Amino acid sequence: MIFDRLEKYKDEMIKLMSELIEIPAIPPEFGGKGELKKAEHLMKYLGDFDFLERFDAADDRAYGGLRPNIVAKIEGTLKKTVWVVAHLDVVPEGDTRLWRTPPFKAIINGDRIYGRGTEDNGQAIVSSLFAAKAILESGLTPKYSFGIAFVSDEECGSNFGIKHLLKQNVFKKDDLFIVSDYSSRKGEAIEIAEKSILWLKFTVYGDQLHASAPLGVNASRRAMKFILDLDEKLHNKFDAEDKIFNPPRSTFEPTKREKNVENINTIPGIDVSYMDCRILPIYSLEEVLEYIEDIRRFHEMRDGKPIEIEVVQKESSPKTLESSEIVQKLKKALKDIRGVDAKLVGIGGNTCAAVLRRAGYTNTVAWQTGDSTAHMPNEYCLIQNIFEDAKIFTTLPFEPGY
């Protein structure tokens, strides 16, 4: 009965997805105005929920001075809730020359809808909203309550999003969560773990000199030697493997480098660079930082010049147990509805799932069906995936059977 209702919503699903694409919700950190206009548009679609509320976080940089978070819930016979969490914000389009279609205009080509924010994370918003609508209009009372949470700020740290919601005590510790922000092509992969994230800034000092008379310490050369030494030693020291992740090892990647001098014939006196570290959960971030500090001290003593280290971001979270209720429910739904034998995976990225796990919400997974086009030019999602994921979401509050 519920699946029949979803079938009738297909045109509405496509319409809403198209509308969302054309409301850019880029965070202020990326030069945008935030998520408020998208949230206001979505509120028009939300109907007779047992609970519906916006929890706005103040942010003067954003349109309206607010970063919105929408929470809606249908009450079941149990007080335990199955939540689907999706995020409102999107990343910028990047180089428009790489796009075949306008990034913020919905273009439908066959079963694909193109546009920034389609897979990341518009598909989840539309799927979960219409799953809730189907449950409401079916007249059936689910065993579990069913909730949707549309949050801001996922792309820039979640301080105005899921972390803000946690402070409002919206959720209960025995609730179940699907963070619909990790994709696999058939929906066969259920994410139960995320590597710890450590972003580091290195400021390396030398002597600013004329390049024709290099009689001091070149900060650029010194920085390169330091980073290369650090890169090699970190990979050798923290070399454990966990096959649930791809790649299975911790990664330590030199990334951004700031401009030092304007002209070619000046040796820089300061060099600033960054490293993105994604570390297996078996290692503590404090252990990694202590090892980096030992290497820093060696280079500082050898060269007689300072090196400063700043932690830009530092996050870690526990793994969801394979035996957990949400894992077992989602695996069963995928097997019953799609005939898919789900596999459990870990990722190097950072989603709202890690935030929830850190806060003690242990029944948390990340899951979605998609072709992994997030952040890419020509991002798209499949119309069929919007519909099929909605099917999965509608089944989870009902037990046994669907």
C-alpha positions as CSV (number, residue, x, y, z in Angstrom):
1,M,0.0,0.0,0.0
2,I,2.8,2.5,0.9
3,F,4.8,1.6,-2.1
4,D,1.8,2.3,-4.3
5,R,1.5,5.8,-2.8
6,L,5.2,6.4,-3.5
7,E,4.6,5.5,-7.1
8,K,2.0,8.3,-7.3
9,Y,4.5,10.8,-5.9
10,K,7.1,10.4,-8.6
11,D,6.3,13.6,-10.5
12,E,6.2,15.5,-7.2
13,M,9.6,14.1,-6.2
14,I,11.1,15.2,-9.5
15,K,9.5,18.7,-9.2
16,L,10.8,19.2,-5.6
17,M,14.3,18.0,-6.6
18,S,14.4,20.4,-9.5
19,E,13.3,23.3,-7.3
20,L,15.9,22.5,-4.6
21,I,18.7,22.5,-7.2
22,E,17.8,26.1,-8.2
23,I,18.0,27.4,-4.6
24,P,21.8,27.5,-4.0
25,A,22.5,26.8,-0.3
26,I,26.2,27.5,-0.2
27,P,27.7,28.1,3.3
28,P,29.2,31.5,4.2
29,E,32.6,29.9,4.5
30,F,32.4,29.2,0.7
31,G,31.1,32.6,-0.2
32,G,27.4,31.8,0.0
33,K,24.4,33.0,2.0
34,G,23.5,29.7,3.7
35,E,20.5,27.5,3.8
36,L,17.5,29.6,4.9
37,K,15.8,30.0,1.5
38,K,16.0,26.3,0.9
39,A,14.6,25.6,4.4
40,E,11.7,28.0,3.9
41,H,10.9,26.3,0.6
42,L,10.9,22.9,2.2
43,M,8.6,24.0,5.0
44,K,5.9,24.5,2.5
45,Y,6.0,20.8,1.6
46,L,5.9,19.5,5.2
47,G,2.4,18.6,6.3
48,D,0.6,17.1,9.3
49,F,3.4,15.7,11.3
50,D,3.0,14.8,14.9
51,F,6.0,17.1,15.5
52,L,7.4,19.7,13.2
53,E,9.9,22.4,14.3
54,R,12.8,24.5,13.1
55,F,15.8,24.8,15.3
56,D,17.7,27.8,13.9
57,A,21.3,28.7,14.8
58,A,22.3,32.3,14.7
59,D,25.0,33.3,12.1
60,D,25.3,36.9,11.1
61,R,27.2,35.9,7.9
62,A,24.1,34.1,6.5
63,Y,20.9,35.3,4.8
64,G,18.5,36.2,7.6
65,G,21.2,35.8,10.2
66,L,20.1,32.1,10.6
67,R,21.3,28.6,9.8
68,P,18.1,26.5,9.8
69,N,17.6,22.9,11.0
70,I,14.2,21.2,10.3
71,V,13.0,18.3,12.4
72,A,9.7,16.4,11.8
73,K,8.4,13.2,13.3
74,I,5.6,10.7,13.0
75,E,4.8,9.0,16.3
76,G,4.8,5.2,16.4
77,T,3.7,2.8,19.1
78,L,7.2,2.8,20.5
79,K,9.0,6.0,21.7
80,K,12.1,4.9,19.8
81,T,12.6,6.8,16.6
82,V,14.2,5.8,13.2
83,W,15.7,9.1,11.9
84,V,16.9,9.9,8.4
85,V,19.4,12.8,8.5
86,A,20.2,14.8,5.4
87,H,21.9,18.2,4.9
88,L,20.7,21.3,3.3
89,D,24.0,23.0,2.3
90,V,25.9,22.3,-0.9
91,V,29.4,23.0,-2.0
92,P,30.1,25.6,-4.7
93,E,30.1,24.5,-8.4
94,G,33.9,24.9,-8.9
95,D,35.1,25.6,-12.4
96,T,32.0,26.1,-14.5
97,R,34.0,25.2,-17.6
98,L,33.9,21.6,-16.5
99,W,30.1,21.5,-16.4
100,R,28.1,20.5,-19.4
101,T,24.9,22.0,-17.9
102,P,24.3,25.1,-15.7
103,P,25.2,23.9,-12.1
104,F,22.2,25.5,-10.4
105,K,19.6,24.7,-13.0
106,A,17.9,21.3,-13.0
107,I,18.5,19.4,-16.2
108,I,16.8,16.0,-16.7
109,N,18.4,13.6,-19.2
110,G,16.8,10.2,-19.2
111,D,16.9,8.9,-15.6
112,R,19.4,11.5,-14.5
113,I,18.8,14.9,-12.9
114,Y,21.9,17.1,-13.2
115,G,22.8,19.9,-10.9
116,R,24.9,20.9,-7.8
117,G,23.5,19.2,-4.7
118,T,21.5,16.5,-6.4
119,E,23.3,13.5,-4.9
120,D,24.8,15.5,-2.1
121,N,22.3,15.8,-0.5
122,G,19.1,16.7,-2.3
123,Q,18.2,13.0,-3.1
124,A,18.1,12.2,0.6
125,I,15.9,15.2,1.4
126,V,13.4,14.3,-1.3
127,S,13.4,10.5,-0.6
128,S,13.0,10.9,3.2
129,L,10.3,13.6,2.9
130,F,8.2,11.6,0.6
131,A,8.7,8.4,2.6
132,A,7.3,10.3,5.6
133,K,4.4,11.6,3.4
134,A,3.6,8.1,2.3
135,I,3.6,6.8,5.9
136,L,1.3,9.7,7.0
137,E,-1.2,9.3,4.2
138,S,-1.3,5.5,4.5
139,G,-3.2,5.8,7.8
140,L,-0.9,3.1,9.3
141,T,0.7,3.5,12.7
142,P,4.4,2.4,12.5
143,K,6.0,0.4,15.3
144,Y,8.9,2.8,15.5
145,S,8.4,6.6,15.3
146,F,9.8,8.0,12.0
147,G,11.8,11.2,12.0
148,I,13.5,13.4,9.4
149,A,16.2,15.9,10.2
150,F,17.3,18.4,7.5
151,V,20.5,20.1,8.9
152,S,22.7,23.0,7.9
153,D,26.5,23.3,7.8
154,E,27.5,19.7,7.1
155,E,30.1,20.8,4.6
156,C,31.9,23.1,7.0
157,G,31.9,21.2,10.3
158,S,28.3,21.0,11.4
159,N,28.5,23.5,14.2
160,F,25.3,25.2,13.0
161,G,23.8,21.9,12.0
162,I,23.7,18.5,13.7
163,K,25.9,19.7,16.6
164,H,23.3,22.5,17.2
165,L,20.5,19.9,17.2
166,L,22.3,17.8,19.7
167,K,22.4,20.7,22.1
168,Q,18.6,21.0,21.8
169,N,18.1,17.4,23.0
170,V,16.0,16.5,20.1
171,F,17.1,12.9,20.0
172,K,17.1,10.0,22.5
173,K,20.1,7.7,23.1
174,D,18.2,4.6,21.9
175,D,17.1,6.2,18.6
176,L,18.3,4.8,15.3
177,F,19.9,7.0,12.6
178,I,20.5,6.7,8.9
179,V,22.7,9.6,7.8
180,S,21.9,9.5,4.1
181,D,25.2,10.9,2.9
182,Y,27.3,8.0,1.7
183,S,26.6,6.4,-1.7
184,S,27.1,3.0,-3.3
185,R,25.9,2.2,-6.8
186,K,23.4,-0.5,-5.7
187,G,22.9,0.7,-2.1
188,E,24.9,-2.4,-1.1
189,A,27.3,-0.6,1.2
190,I,26.4,0.4,4.8
191,E,28.9,2.7,6.4
192,I,29.6,1.9,10.0
193,A,32.9,3.7,10.6
194,E,34.8,6.8,9.7
195,K,38.5,7.5,10.0
196,S,39.6,10.1,12.4
197,I,40.3,13.4,10.8
198,L,43.3,15.6,11.6
199,W,44.0,18.8,9.6
200,L,47.3,20.5,10.4
201,K,48.9,23.8,9.5
202,F,52.7,24.1,9.4
203,T,54.5,27.4,9.6
204,V,58.2,27.0,8.7
205,Y,60.6,29.8,9.3
206,G,63.9,30.7,7.5
207,D,65.6,33.8,6.2
208,Q,64.2,36.2,3.6
209,L,67.1,36.9,1.2
210,H,67.9,37.9,-2.4
211,A,67.9,34.7,-4.4
212,S,71.3,35.6,-5.9
213,A,72.9,35.4,-2.5
214,P,71.4,32.4,-0.7
215,L,73.5,32.7,2.5
216,G,70.8,31.7,5.0
217,V,67.9,29.2,5.4
218,N,65.4,29.0,2.5
219,A,62.0,28.5,4.3
220,S,60.5,26.9,1.1
221,R,63.2,24.3,0.8
222,R,63.1,23.6,4.6
223,A,59.4,23.2,4.5
224,M,59.6,20.7,1.6
225,K,62.2,18.6,3.5
226,F,60.1,18.7,6.7
227,I,56.9,17.7,5.0
228,L,58.5,14.9,3.0
229,D,60.2,13.6,6.1
230,L,56.9,13.8,8.0
231,D,55.0,12.1,5.2
232,E,57.3,9.1,5.0
233,K,57.7,8.6,8.8
234,L,53.9,8.9,9.5
235,H,53.1,6.3,6.8
236,N,55.8,3.9,8.2
237,K,54.8,4.4,11.9
238,F,51.0,4.1,11.5
239,D,50.9,1.3,9.0
240,A,48.1,-0.9,10.4
241,E,45.4,-2.0,7.9
242,D,41.6,-2.4,8.3
243,K,40.0,-4.0,5.3
244,I,36.6,-2.3,6.1
245,F,38.1,0.9,4.8
246,N,39.2,1.8,1.2
247,P,42.1,2.6,1.3
248,P,42.7,0.2,4.3
249,R,45.5,2.3,5.8
250,S,45.7,5.7,7.4
251,T,46.5,8.5,5.0
252,F,48.7,11.6,5.4
253,E,48.4,13.9,2.5
254,P,50.2,17.2,2.0
255,T,47.6,19.5,0.4
256,K,47.2,23.3,0.5
257,R,50.2,25.6,0.4
258,E,50.0,29.4,1.0
259,K,51.7,32.0,-1.2
260,N,55.0,33.1,0.3
261,V,56.7,35.8,-1.8
262,E,55.5,37.8,-4.8
263,N,58.6,37.7,-6.9
264,I,60.8,34.9,-8.2
265,N,64.1,36.4,-7.0
266,T,63.4,36.5,-3.3
267,I,64.0,33.6,-1.0
268,P,61.0,33.2,1.4
269,G,61.5,33.7,5.1
270,I,58.2,32.0,6.0
271,D,56.5,29.0,4.3
272,V,53.0,27.8,5.3
273,S,51.5,24.5,4.2
274,Y,48.9,22.0,5.3
275,M,48.4,18.3,5.7
276,D,45.1,16.3,5.7
277,C,45.4,13.1,7.8
278,R,42.7,10.4,7.9
279,I,43.6,8.0,10.6
280,L,42.3,4.5,11.4
281,P,40.2,4.5,14.7
282,I,42.7,2.1,16.4
283,Y,45.1,5.0,16.7
284,S,44.5,7.9,19.1
285,L,45.0,11.4,17.6
286,E,47.0,12.3,20.7
287,E,49.5,9.5,19.8
288,V,49.8,10.8,16.2
289,L,50.3,14.4,17.4
290,E,53.0,13.4,19.9
291,Y,54.9,11.6,17.1
292,I,54.6,14.7,14.8
293,E,55.9,16.8,17.7
294,D,59.0,14.6,18.0
295,I,59.7,15.1,14.3
296,R,59.1,18.9,14.5
297,R,61.5,19.2,17.4
298,F,64.2,17.3,15.5
299,H,64.0,19.6,12.5
300,E,63.8,22.7,14.7
301,M,67.0,21.7,16.6
302,R,68.9,20.7,13.5
303,D,68.2,23.9,11.6
304,G,68.1,26.4,14.4
305,K,64.8,27.9,13.2
306,P,61.3,27.5,14.5
307,I,58.5,25.4,13.1
308,E,54.9,26.0,14.3
309,I,52.1,23.5,14.2
310,E,48.4,24.4,14.4
311,V,45.6,21.9,14.6
312,V,42.9,23.2,12.2
313,Q,40.5,20.3,12.7
314,K,40.6,17.3,15.0
315,E,37.7,14.8,15.1
316,S,37.3,11.1,15.9
317,S,34.4,8.7,16.4
318,P,33.8,5.1,17.5
319,K,32.6,2.4,15.1
320,T,29.0,1.3,15.0
321,L,28.8,-2.4,16.0
322,E,27.9,-4.8,13.2
323,S,25.3,-6.4,15.5
324,S,23.6,-3.0,16.1
325,E,19.8,-2.7,15.6
326,I,20.0,-0.2,12.7
327,V,22.6,-2.3,10.8
328,Q,20.4,-5.4,11.1
329,K,17.2,-3.5,10.2
330,L,18.8,-1.9,7.1
331,K,20.4,-5.1,6.0
332,K,17.0,-6.9,6.2
333,A,15.2,-4.2,4.3
334,L,17.8,-4.3,1.5
335,K,17.6,-8.0,1.3
336,D,13.8,-8.2,1.4
337,I,13.1,-5.3,-1.1
338,R,16.1,-5.4,-3.4
339,G,17.6,-8.8,-2.9
340,V,20.9,-7.2,-2.0
341,D,23.3,-8.7,0.5
342,A,24.7,-5.6,2.1
343,K,28.3,-5.2,3.1
344,L,29.7,-3.1,5.9
345,V,32.3,-0.4,5.1
346,G,34.3,2.4,6.6
347,I,35.2,5.7,4.9
348,G,37.8,8.4,5.1
349,G,35.3,11.2,4.9
350,N,33.5,12.9,7.7
351,T,29.7,13.0,7.9
352,C,27.0,13.7,10.5
353,A,27.3,10.0,11.4
354,A,30.6,10.7,13.1
355,V,29.2,13.5,15.1
356,L,26.3,11.4,16.3
357,R,28.6,8.5,17.2
358,R,30.9,10.8,19.2
359,A,27.8,12.0,21.1
360,G,27.0,8.5,22.1
361,Y,24.3,7.6,19.5
362,T,25.7,4.2,18.8
363,N,22.9,3.0,16.4
364,T,24.1,5.1,13.5
365,V,25.0,4.3,9.9
366,A,25.5,6.3,6.7
367,W,23.7,5.0,3.6
368,Q,22.3,6.0,0.2
369,T,22.1,4.7,-3.3
370,G,24.1,6.7,-5.9
371,D,27.0,6.9,-8.3
372,S,29.3,8.9,-6.0
373,T,29.2,12.2,-8.0
374,A,29.3,14.4,-4.9
375,H,31.4,17.6,-5.3
376,M,32.2,16.7,-8.9
377,P,31.3,18.8,-12.0
378,N,28.2,17.5,-13.6
379,E,26.9,16.1,-10.4
380,Y,23.7,14.1,-10.8
381,C,21.4,11.6,-9.1
382,L,19.1,8.9,-10.7
383,I,15.4,9.5,-10.5
384,Q,15.0,5.8,-9.8
385,N,17.3,6.0,-6.8
386,I,15.2,8.8,-5.2
387,F,12.1,6.5,-5.4
388,E,13.9,3.3,-4.4
389,D,15.6,4.9,-1.4
390,A,12.2,6.2,-0.3
391,K,10.9,2.6,-0.3
392,I,13.7,1.6,2.1
393,F,13.0,4.5,4.4
394,T,9.2,3.7,4.6
395,T,9.9,0.1,5.6
396,L,12.2,0.7,8.5
397,P,9.6,2.0,11.1
398,F,7.4,-1.1,10.5
399,E,8.3,-4.5,12.0
400,P,7.7,-7.3,11.3
401,G,6.9,-7.1,7.6
402,Y,6.3,-3.9,5.6
